[in-house]
């Protein structure tokens, strides 16, 4: 079982890779960017307009 289940060291390594990306239009480095946006809109489409 110890040969195929992740160890605490494995979990810590994966956790170290998972850094958030909060910039509009950007994708976190550990996630593959989508091929297209919702309803075939571009990835950088402004789905929600904030403020006036």
C-alpha positions in Angstrom: 0.0 0.0 0.0 2.9 2.4 0.8 4.2 1.9 -2.7 1.2 3.4 -4.5 -0.5 5.8 -2.1 0.9 9.3 -1.8 3.1 10.0 1.2 3.0 13.1 3.3 6.0 14.3 1.3 4.1 13.8 -2.0 1.1 15.7 -0.6 3.3 18.6 0.5 5.0 18.8 -2.9 1.6 18.9 -4.7 0.4 21.6 -2.2 3.5 23.6 -3.0 2.6 23.7 -6.7 -0.9 24.9 -6.1 -0.5 28.7 -6.0 -3.6 30.8 -6.6 -3.8 33.1 -9.6 -6.3 35.9 -9.1 -5.6 38.0 -12.2 -8.4 38.3 -14.7 -7.7 36.4 -17.8 -4.9 34.3 -16.3 -4.9 30.6 -15.3 -3.0 29.2 -12.4 0.1 27.3 -13.6 -1.1 24.0 -12.2 -4.4 24.1 -14.2 -4.6 23.6 -17.9 -6.1 26.7 -19.5 -9.6 26.1 -21.1 -9.8 25.8 -24.9 -12.7 28.3 -24.9 -15.0 30.2 -22.5 -18.6 29.6 -21.5 -21.0 29.6 -24.5 -18.0 29.7 -26.9 -17.1 33.1 -25.7 -13.4 34.1 -25.6 -11.4 33.2 -22.4 -11.0 36.9 -21.6 -14.7 37.7 -22.0 -16.0 39.9 -19.2 -18.9 37.8 -17.9 -19.5 40.1 -14.9 -19.1 43.8 -15.1 -18.1 45.2 -11.7 -18.6 48.8 -10.7 -19.8 51.7 -12.9 
